[in-house]
Amino acid sequence: MKSHTIRFALGAILVASATPAFAQDDEQGDALLRESHQSVYTGDWLSVGAGVVYSPSYDGSDDYVISPLPIVQGKLGGIGINPRPGGLALDFIPDADGEVAFSAGVAARINRNRASQIKDPVVKLYGKLDTAVEVGPTLGVSFPAVLNPYDSLSFNVDALWDVAGAHKGMTINPSVTYFTPVSRGAAVSLSVSASHVDDDYADYYYSVPTLNTLAPEDTLPGFQAKGGFDSVGVNLLAGVDLDGDLTNGGFALIVLGGYSKMLGDAKRTPFTSIRGDDDQWMLAAGVGYTF
């Protein structure tokens, strides 16, 4: 599971809980909707959170590490602030309650794949990579009341370019997320996502150079990677408000499990096929506070 995908998934349940959504009968639901107009999410609001994740040490690794996960999101001055993998996105389109919601803005993230926490001794000999800073546009649409009055189905895509001179390439990251409450104080979210990378990105992270300085037992076969879809994954999240009411803010707990599959040259590279595993698993937990 990619580290940047994990960060987005952990934040998604906090974004979803910002909508006053409840599994109740119609009479109770009408009353709760009236109450939601005075919720913490009316006007400006901000959520901050932190968590830990147990995940592969690099994309395609079979070694696992524990990493911290900070989260920031909210709405300030009519501008939405949404979590992104290793960063955030700004949404400049205001939304109306109960209607199809569109989002458009700019996203940015920090990509530290193989820049730290490399546990495999052979992969470590090929050196640490530079940290990439990826920036670009983001577009999305969310449909409310798909299977019940309070759920939603969202589609989103980010197109990001490295502006720090690390991989110097671009990625396109589509995702689909279904969110539904299971009570006034708890909600679940299921998301499917994919990542498409260009040749520059693939070459930087998945190509294996020839290193004559290494001992034969530490030498991997040379490999020239090309772009394409490099992963697809699914995440299941659960969030529980600690006082039993999602509309009044305060503390919430989040648990996330996920699986992703490396594809194309991201799967064929010796960093994955010989030293790692194309099956990627992840488990994360965190706590957030909304005010």
Disulfide bonds with the S-S distance in Angstrom:
none
